Amino acid sequence: MKDDQIIKLLKVVMAVGILLLLTGIYLHMYEPRIEAMGVTGILISSGCVAFGMILSLPTKMFITFLLVKREADMAKQKNKRLQ
């Protein structure tokens, strides 16, 4: 896969992770059926939050590393032009 395709895939995974985070927060705070379920409801909402965090954090780090690499490459090119 090319870097552009990987970045698009990681952005989709990150978006799914953020949606799971928001879903878990919504279920925990505003859904009365989840509250009525007791411990099972807490496990469901916390599971959504946990999987959302798992999906969103590593992709952000990878995209950050790609951006840092891109900036370093641009700085090298700029230095070559100045010399």
Jmol script that loads the backbone (N, CA, C; Angstrom):
load data "model"
ATOM      1  N   MET A   1       0.829  -1.181   0.000  1.00  0.00           N
ATOM      2  CA  MET A   1       0.000   0.000   0.000  1.00  0.00           C
ATOM      3  C   MET A   1       0.879   1.253   0.000  1.00  0.00           C
ATOM      4  N   LYS A   2       0.392   2.256  -0.654  1.00  0.00           N
ATOM      5  CA  LYS A   2       1.103   3.527  -0.674  1.00  0.00           C
ATOM      6  C   LYS A   2       0.806   4.300   0.601  1.00  0.00           C
ATOM      7  N   ASP A   3       1.650   5.286   0.887  1.00  0.00           N
ATOM      8  CA  ASP A   3       1.475   6.077   2.103  1.00  0.00           C
ATOM      9  C   ASP A   3       0.123   6.784   2.127  1.00  0.00           C
ATOM     10  N   ASP A   4      -0.328   7.272   0.979  1.00  0.00           N
ATOM     11  CA  ASP A   4      -1.625   7.964   0.942  1.00  0.00           C
ATOM     12  C   ASP A   4      -2.769   7.028   1.304  1.00  0.00           C
ATOM     13  N   GLN A   5      -2.707   5.794   0.811  1.00  0.00           N
ATOM     14  CA  GLN A   5      -3.744   4.821   1.129  1.00  0.00           C
ATOM     15  C   GLN A   5      -3.707   4.445   2.602  1.00  0.00           C
ATOM     16  N   ILE A   6      -2.505   4.297   3.150  1.00  0.00           N
ATOM     17  CA  ILE A   6      -2.379   3.966   4.569  1.00  0.00           C
ATOM     18  C   ILE A   6      -2.923   5.099   5.427  1.00  0.00           C
ATOM     19  N   ILE A   7      -2.617   6.326   5.044  1.00  0.00           N
ATOM     20  CA  ILE A   7      -3.108   7.474   5.807  1.00  0.00           C
ATOM     21  C   ILE A   7      -4.626   7.538   5.761  1.00  0.00           C
ATOM     22  N   LYS A   8      -5.215   7.302   4.594  1.00  0.00           N
ATOM     23  CA  LYS A   8      -6.681   7.307   4.498  1.00  0.00           C
ATOM     24  C   LYS A   8      -7.286   6.209   5.362  1.00  0.00           C
ATOM     25  N   LEU A   9      -6.692   5.017   5.327  1.00  0.00           N
ATOM     26  CA  LEU A   9      -7.184   3.910   6.147  1.00  0.00           C
ATOM     27  C   LEU A   9      -7.079   4.241   7.629  1.00  0.00           C
ATOM     28  N   LEU A  10      -5.964   4.823   8.030  1.00  0.00           N
ATOM     29  CA  LEU A  10      -5.787   5.179   9.435  1.00  0.00           C
ATOM     30  C   LEU A  10      -6.738   6.286   9.865  1.00  0.00           C
ATOM     31  N   LYS A  11      -7.042   7.197   8.961  1.00  0.00           N
ATOM     32  CA  LYS A  11      -8.019   8.244   9.293  1.00  0.00           C
ATOM     33  C   LYS A  11      -9.398   7.638   9.506  1.00  0.00           C
ATOM     34  N   VAL A  12      -9.757   6.639   8.690  1.00  0.00           N
ATOM     35  CA  VAL A  12     -11.044   5.962   8.866  1.00  0.00           C
ATOM     36  C   VAL A  12     -11.071   5.224  10.202  1.00  0.00           C
ATOM     37  N   VAL A  13      -9.981   4.518  10.523  1.00  0.00           N
ATOM     38  CA  VAL A  13      -9.906   3.804  11.793  1.00  0.00           C
ATOM     39  C   VAL A  13      -9.984   4.783  12.962  1.00  0.00           C
ATOM     40  N   MET A  14      -9.307   5.922  12.830  1.00  0.00           N
ATOM     41  CA  MET A  14      -9.347   6.933  13.875  1.00  0.00           C
ATOM     42  C   MET A  14     -10.763   7.497  14.031  1.00  0.00           C
ATOM     43  N   ALA A  15     -11.453   7.718  12.929  1.00  0.00           N
ATOM     44  CA  ALA A  15     -12.829   8.234  12.997  1.00  0.00           C
ATOM     45  C   ALA A  15     -13.748   7.222  13.677  1.00  0.00           C
ATOM     46  N   VAL A  16     -13.572   5.941  13.362  1.00  0.00           N
ATOM     47  CA  VAL A  16     -14.372   4.899  14.011  1.00  0.00           C
ATOM     48  C   VAL A  16     -14.076   4.889  15.511  1.00  0.00           C
ATOM     49  N   GLY A  17     -12.813   5.043  15.875  1.00  0.00           N
ATOM     50  CA  GLY A  17     -12.453   5.091  17.289  1.00  0.00           C
ATOM     51  C   GLY A  17     -13.093   6.262  18.007  1.00  0.00           C
ATOM     52  N   ILE A  18     -13.085   7.418  17.377  1.00  0.00           N
ATOM     53  CA  ILE A  18     -13.705   8.596  17.996  1.00  0.00           C
ATOM     54  C   ILE A  18     -15.212   8.408  18.112  1.00  0.00           C
ATOM     55  N   LEU A  19     -15.824   7.813  17.106  1.00  0.00           N
ATOM     56  CA  LEU A  19     -17.264   7.540  17.182  1.00  0.00           C
ATOM     57  C   LEU A  19     -17.587   6.556  18.307  1.00  0.00           C
ATOM     58  N   LEU A  20     -16.732   5.540  18.492  1.00  0.00           N
ATOM     59  CA  LEU A  20     -16.949   4.614  19.601  1.00  0.00           C
ATOM     60  C   LEU A  20     -16.799   5.318  20.951  1.00  0.00           C
ATOM     61  N   LEU A  21     -15.828   6.218  21.043  1.00  0.00           N
ATOM     62  CA  LEU A  21     -15.677   6.997  22.278  1.00  0.00           C
ATOM     63  C   LEU A  21     -16.938   7.806  22.576  1.00  0.00           C
ATOM     64  N   LEU A  22     -17.416   8.502  21.563  1.00  0.00           N
ATOM     65  CA  LEU A  22     -18.613   9.324  21.751  1.00  0.00           C
ATOM     66  C   LEU A  22     -19.834   8.463  22.058  1.00  0.00           C
ATOM     67  N   THR A  23     -19.922   7.303  21.422  1.00  0.00           N
ATOM     68  CA  THR A  23     -21.038   6.394  21.695  1.00  0.00           C
ATOM     69  C   THR A  23     -20.993   5.907  23.134  1.00  0.00           C
ATOM     70  N   GLY A  24     -19.802   5.537  23.606  1.00  0.00           N
ATOM     71  CA  GLY A  24     -19.673   5.093  24.988  1.00  0.00           C
ATOM     72  C   GLY A  24     -20.042   6.170  25.985  1.00  0.00           C
ATOM     73  N   ILE A  25     -19.626   7.403  25.700  1.00  0.00           N
ATOM     74  CA  ILE A  25     -19.968   8.518  26.590  1.00  0.00           C
ATOM     75  C   ILE A  25     -21.473   8.767  26.567  1.00  0.00           C
ATOM     76  N   TYR A  26     -22.055   8.726  25.374  1.00  0.00           N
ATOM     77  CA  TYR A  26     -23.509   8.926  25.271  1.00  0.00           C
ATOM     78  C   TYR A  26     -24.261   7.842  26.037  1.00  0.00           C
ATOM     79  N   LEU A  27     -23.852   6.586  25.845  1.00  0.00           N
ATOM     80  CA  LEU A  27     -24.533   5.489  26.529  1.00  0.00           C
ATOM     81  C   LEU A  27     -24.431   5.638  28.048  1.00  0.00           C
ATOM     82  N   HIS A  28     -23.290   6.037  28.515  1.00  0.00           N
ATOM     83  CA  HIS A  28     -23.083   6.145  29.962  1.00  0.00           C
ATOM     84  C   HIS A  28     -23.848   7.322  30.565  1.00  0.00           C
ATOM     85  N   MET A  29     -23.932   8.415  29.833  1.00  0.00           N
ATOM     86  CA  MET A  29     -24.502   9.627  30.422  1.00  0.00           C
ATOM     87  C   MET A  29     -26.006   9.793  30.162  1.00  0.00           C
ATOM     88  N   TYR A  30     -26.472   9.405  28.982  1.00  0.00           N
ATOM     89  CA  TYR A  30     -27.817   9.818  28.587  1.00  0.00           C
ATOM     90  C   TYR A  30     -28.779   8.676  28.268  1.00  0.00           C
ATOM     91  N   GLU A  31     -28.357   7.455  28.305  1.00  0.00           N
ATOM     92  CA  GLU A  31     -29.232   6.351  27.919  1.00  0.00           C
ATOM     93  C   GLU A  31     -29.774   5.657  29.173  1.00  0.00           C
ATOM     94  N   PRO A  32     -31.071   5.805  29.438  1.00  0.00           N
ATOM     95  CA  PRO A  32     -31.626   5.201  30.667  1.00  0.00           C
ATOM     96  C   PRO A  32     -31.643   3.666  30.635  1.00  0.00           C
ATOM     97  N   ARG A  33     -31.727   3.079  29.451  1.00  0.00           N
ATOM     98  CA  ARG A  33     -31.738   1.607  29.387  1.00  0.00           C
ATOM     99  C   ARG A  33     -30.406   1.020  29.830  1.00  0.00           C
ATOM    100  N   ILE A  34     -29.305   1.707  29.502  1.00  0.00           N
ATOM    101  CA  ILE A  34     -27.986   1.245  29.922  1.00  0.00           C
ATOM    102  C   ILE A  34     -27.873   1.349  31.444  1.00  0.00           C
ATOM    103  N   GLU A  35     -28.398   2.423  32.007  1.00  0.00           N
ATOM    104  CA  GLU A  35     -28.367   2.593  33.462  1.00  0.00           C
ATOM    105  C   GLU A  35     -29.199   1.522  34.149  1.00  0.00           C
ATOM    106  N   ALA A  36     -30.316   1.159  33.540  1.00  0.00           N
ATOM    107  CA  ALA A  36     -31.183   0.134  34.119  1.00  0.00           C
ATOM    108  C   ALA A  36     -30.541  -1.253  34.061  1.00  0.00           C
ATOM    109  N   MET A  37     -29.595  -1.453  33.151  1.00  0.00           N
ATOM    110  CA  MET A  37     -28.938  -2.761  33.028  1.00  0.00           C
ATOM    111  C   MET A  37     -27.944  -3.019  34.150  1.00  0.00           C
ATOM    112  N   GLY A  38     -27.553  -1.977  34.866  1.00  0.00           N
ATOM    113  CA  GLY A  38     -26.635  -2.150  35.983  1.00  0.00           C
ATOM    114  C   GLY A  38     -25.207  -2.348  35.517  1.00  0.00           C
ATOM    115  N   VAL A  39     -24.562  -3.375  36.065  1.00  0.00           N
ATOM    116  CA  VAL A  39     -23.158  -3.633  35.761  1.00  0.00           C
ATOM    117  C   VAL A  39     -22.966  -3.963  34.286  1.00  0.00           C
ATOM    118  N   THR A  40     -23.886  -4.680  33.693  1.00  0.00           N
ATOM    119  CA  THR A  40     -23.777  -5.018  32.269  1.00  0.00           C
ATOM    120  C   THR A  40     -23.787  -3.751  31.412  1.00  0.00           C
ATOM    121  N   GLY A  41     -24.610  -2.803  31.755  1.00  0.00           N
ATOM    122  CA  GLY A  41     -24.643  -1.541  31.031  1.00  0.00           C
ATOM    123  C   GLY A  41     -23.349  -0.766  31.164  1.00  0.00           C
ATOM    124  N   ILE A  42     -22.782  -0.792  32.365  1.00  0.00           N
ATOM    125  CA  ILE A  42     -21.499  -0.123  32.564  1.00  0.00           C
ATOM    126  C   ILE A  42     -20.426  -0.792  31.722  1.00  0.00           C
ATOM    127  N   LEU A  43     -20.432  -2.116  31.664  1.00  0.00           N
ATOM    128  CA  LEU A  43     -19.454  -2.837  30.845  1.00  0.00           C
ATOM    129  C   LEU A  43     -19.612  -2.517  29.363  1.00  0.00           C
ATOM    130  N   ILE A  44     -20.833  -2.379  28.902  1.00  0.00           N
ATOM    131  CA  ILE A  44     -21.066  -2.053  27.494  1.00  0.00           C
ATOM    132  C   ILE A  44     -20.530  -0.659  27.174  1.00  0.00           C
ATOM    133  N   SER A  45     -20.881   0.325  27.998  1.00  0.00           N
ATOM    134  CA  SER A  45     -20.422   1.696  27.719  1.00  0.00           C
ATOM    135  C   SER A  45     -18.914   1.822  27.885  1.00  0.00           C
ATOM    136  N   SER A  46     -18.345   1.182  28.890  1.00  0.00           N
ATOM    137  CA  SER A  46     -16.892   1.259  29.064  1.00  0.00           C
ATOM    138  C   SER A  46     -16.157   0.478  27.981  1.00  0.00           C
ATOM    139  N   GLY A  47     -16.769  -0.580  27.456  1.00  0.00           N
ATOM    140  CA  GLY A  47     -16.176  -1.309  26.332  1.00  0.00           C
ATOM    141  C   GLY A  47     -16.108  -0.454  25.082  1.00  0.00           C
ATOM    142  N   CYS A  48     -17.160   0.315  24.841  1.00  0.00           N
ATOM    143  CA  CYS A  48     -17.142   1.235  23.693  1.00  0.00           C
ATOM    144  C   CYS A  48     -16.033   2.267  23.851  1.00  0.00           C
ATOM    145  N   VAL A  49     -15.891   2.808  25.045  1.00  0.00           N
ATOM    146  CA  VAL A  49     -14.847   3.807  25.283  1.00  0.00           C
ATOM    147  C   VAL A  49     -13.466   3.178  25.129  1.00  0.00           C
ATOM    148  N   ALA A  50     -13.281   1.986  25.681  1.00  0.00           N
ATOM    149  CA  ALA A  50     -11.974   1.329  25.621  1.00  0.00           C
ATOM    150  C   ALA A  50     -11.575   1.008  24.177  1.00  0.00           C
ATOM    151  N   PHE A  51     -12.474   0.418  23.418  1.00  0.00           N
ATOM    152  CA  PHE A  51     -12.151   0.104  22.024  1.00  0.00           C
ATOM    153  C   PHE A  51     -11.963   1.371  21.197  1.00  0.00           C
ATOM    154  N   GLY A  52     -12.719   2.405  21.514  1.00  0.00           N
ATOM    155  CA  GLY A  52     -12.529   3.681  20.832  1.00  0.00           C
ATOM    156  C   GLY A  52     -11.149   4.263  21.076  1.00  0.00           C
ATOM    157  N   MET A  53     -10.677   4.161  22.312  1.00  0.00           N
ATOM    158  CA  MET A  53      -9.332   4.659  22.623  1.00  0.00           C
ATOM    159  C   MET A  53      -8.268   3.806  21.942  1.00  0.00           C
ATOM    160  N   ILE A  54      -8.480   2.502  21.924  1.00  0.00           N
ATOM    161  CA  ILE A  54      -7.522   1.607  21.270  1.00  0.00           C
ATOM    162  C   ILE A  54      -7.415   1.935  19.787  1.00  0.00           C
ATOM    163  N   LEU A  55      -8.538   2.203  19.147  1.00  0.00           N
ATOM    164  CA  LEU A  55      -8.522   2.492  17.715  1.00  0.00           C
ATOM    165  C   LEU A  55      -8.004   3.884  17.392  1.00  0.00           C
ATOM    166  N   SER A  56      -8.217   4.837  18.277  1.00  0.00           N
ATOM    167  CA  SER A  56      -7.862   6.207  17.917  1.00  0.00           C
ATOM    168  C   SER A  56      -6.425   6.593  18.258  1.00  0.00           C
ATOM    169  N   LEU A  57      -5.850   6.089  19.323  1.00  0.00           N
ATOM    170  CA  LEU A  57      -4.530   6.555  19.748  1.00  0.00           C
ATOM    171  C   LEU A  57      -3.371   6.132  18.845  1.00  0.00           C
ATOM    172  N   PRO A  58      -3.222   4.871  18.481  1.00  0.00           N
ATOM    173  CA  PRO A  58      -2.071   4.505  17.651  1.00  0.00           C
ATOM    174  C   PRO A  58      -2.085   5.166  16.274  1.00  0.00           C
ATOM    175  N   THR A  59      -3.240   5.376  15.715  1.00  0.00           N
ATOM    176  CA  THR A  59      -3.294   5.999  14.395  1.00  0.00           C
ATOM    177  C   THR A  59      -2.855   7.453  14.461  1.00  0.00           C
ATOM    178  N   LYS A  60      -3.200   8.145  15.540  1.00  0.00           N
ATOM    179  CA  LYS A  60      -2.758   9.531  15.693  1.00  0.00           C
ATOM    180  C   LYS A  60      -1.239   9.597  15.777  1.00  0.00           C
ATOM    181  N   MET A  61      -0.648   8.667  16.506  1.00  0.00           N
ATOM    182  CA  MET A  61       0.812   8.661  16.617  1.00  0.00           C
ATOM    183  C   MET A  61       1.456   8.386  15.260  1.00  0.00           C
ATOM    184  N   PHE A  62       0.903   7.437  14.496  1.00  0.00           N
ATOM    185  CA  PHE A  62       1.484   7.110  13.198  1.00  0.00           C
ATOM    186  C   PHE A  62       1.376   8.293  12.243  1.00  0.00           C
ATOM    187  N   ILE A  63       0.236   8.955  12.231  1.00  0.00           N
ATOM    188  CA  ILE A  63       0.075  10.122  11.363  1.00  0.00           C
ATOM    189  C   ILE A  63       1.032  11.225  11.789  1.00  0.00           C
ATOM    190  N   THR A  64       1.236  11.392  13.084  1.00  0.00           N
ATOM    191  CA  THR A  64       2.191  12.388  13.563  1.00  0.00           C
ATOM    192  C   THR A  64       3.601  12.055  13.094  1.00  0.00           C
ATOM    193  N   PHE A  65       3.989  10.794  13.169  1.00  0.00           N
ATOM    194  CA  PHE A  65       5.315  10.390  12.698  1.00  0.00           C
ATOM    195  C   PHE A  65       5.472  10.646  11.206  1.00  0.00           C
ATOM    196  N   LEU A  66       4.433  10.385  10.433  1.00  0.00           N
ATOM    197  CA  LEU A  66       4.502  10.666   8.994  1.00  0.00           C
ATOM    198  C   LEU A  66       4.657  12.160   8.731  1.00  0.00           C
ATOM    199  N   LEU A  67       3.939  12.983   9.488  1.00  0.00           N
ATOM    200  CA  LEU A  67       4.049  14.427   9.304  1.00  0.00           C
ATOM    201  C   LEU A  67       5.430  14.931   9.696  1.00  0.00           C
ATOM    202  N   VAL A  68       6.001  14.382  10.762  1.00  0.00           N
ATOM    203  CA  VAL A  68       7.351  14.782  11.170  1.00  0.00           C
ATOM    204  C   VAL A  68       8.353  14.379  10.095  1.00  0.00           C
ATOM    205  N   LYS A  69       8.184  13.202   9.541  1.00  0.00           N
ATOM    206  CA  LYS A  69       9.077  12.741   8.468  1.00  0.00           C
ATOM    207  C   LYS A  69       8.953  13.655   7.252  1.00  0.00           C
ATOM    208  N   ARG A  70       7.741  14.033   6.911  1.00  0.00           N
ATOM    209  CA  ARG A  70       7.524  14.914   5.768  1.00  0.00           C
ATOM    210  C   ARG A  70       8.186  16.280   6.000  1.00  0.00           C
ATOM    211  N   GLU A  71       8.055  16.803   7.221  1.00  0.00           N
ATOM    212  CA  GLU A  71       8.698  18.082   7.534  1.00  0.00           C
ATOM    213  C   GLU A  71      10.211  17.976   7.446  1.00  0.00           C
ATOM    214  N   ALA A  72      10.769  16.865   7.911  1.00  0.00           N
ATOM    215  CA  ALA A  72      12.223  16.676   7.835  1.00  0.00           C
ATOM    216  C   ALA A  72      12.683  16.609   6.385  1.00  0.00           C
ATOM    217  N   ASP A  73      11.923  15.912   5.537  1.00  0.00           N
ATOM    218  CA  ASP A  73      12.264  15.844   4.115  1.00  0.00           C
ATOM    219  C   ASP A  73      12.192  17.223   3.464  1.00  0.00           C
ATOM    220  N   MET A  74      11.191  17.998   3.826  1.00  0.00           N
ATOM    221  CA  MET A  74      11.070  19.344   3.264  1.00  0.00           C
ATOM    222  C   MET A  74      12.218  20.236   3.737  1.00  0.00           C
ATOM    223  N   ALA A  75      12.642  20.068   4.981  1.00  0.00           N
ATOM    224  CA  ALA A  75      13.762  20.862   5.503  1.00  0.00           C
ATOM    225  C   ALA A  75      15.055  20.487   4.774  1.00  0.00           C
ATOM    226  N   LYS A  76      15.239  19.203   4.476  1.00  0.00           N
ATOM    227  CA  LYS A  76      16.423  18.780   3.719  1.00  0.00           C
ATOM    228  C   LYS A  76      16.435  19.389   2.330  1.00  0.00           C
ATOM    229  N   GLN A  77      15.276  19.380   1.670  1.00  0.00           N
ATOM    230  CA  GLN A  77      15.181  19.958   0.339  1.00  0.00           C
ATOM    231  C   GLN A  77      15.465  21.465   0.378  1.00  0.00           C
ATOM    232  N   LYS A  78      14.965  22.131   1.411  1.00  0.00           N
ATOM    233  CA  LYS A  78      15.185  23.569   1.550  1.00  0.00           C
ATOM    234  C   LYS A  78      16.675  23.852   1.757  1.00  0.00           C
ATOM    235  N   ASN A  79      17.337  23.027   2.564  1.00  0.00           N
ATOM    236  CA  ASN A  79      18.769  23.200   2.801  1.00  0.00           C
ATOM    237  C   ASN A  79      19.582  22.970   1.531  1.00  0.00           C
ATOM    238  N   LYS A  80      19.155  22.022   0.704  1.00  0.00           N
ATOM    239  CA  LYS A  80      19.861  21.766  -0.566  1.00  0.00           C
ATOM    240  C   LYS A  80      19.721  22.965  -1.512  1.00  0.00           C
ATOM    241  N   ARG A  81      18.553  23.583  -1.509  1.00  0.00           N
ATOM    242  CA  ARG A  81      18.333  24.742  -2.385  1.00  0.00           C
ATOM    243  C   ARG A  81      19.177  25.927  -1.944  1.00  0.00           C
ATOM    244  N   LEU A  82      19.350  26.079  -0.636  1.00  0.00           N
ATOM    245  CA  LEU A  82      20.105  27.221  -0.119  1.00  0.00           C
ATOM    246  C   LEU A  82      21.613  27.075  -0.379  1.00  0.00           C
ATOM    247  N   GLN A  83      22.069  25.848  -0.504  1.00  0.00           N
ATOM    248  CA  GLN A  83      23.514  25.632  -0.685  1.00  0.00           C
ATOM    249  C   GLN A  83      23.917  25.771  -2.107  1.00  0.00           C
TER     250      GLN A  83
END
end "model"
wireframe off; spacefill off
backbone 0.3
color backbone group
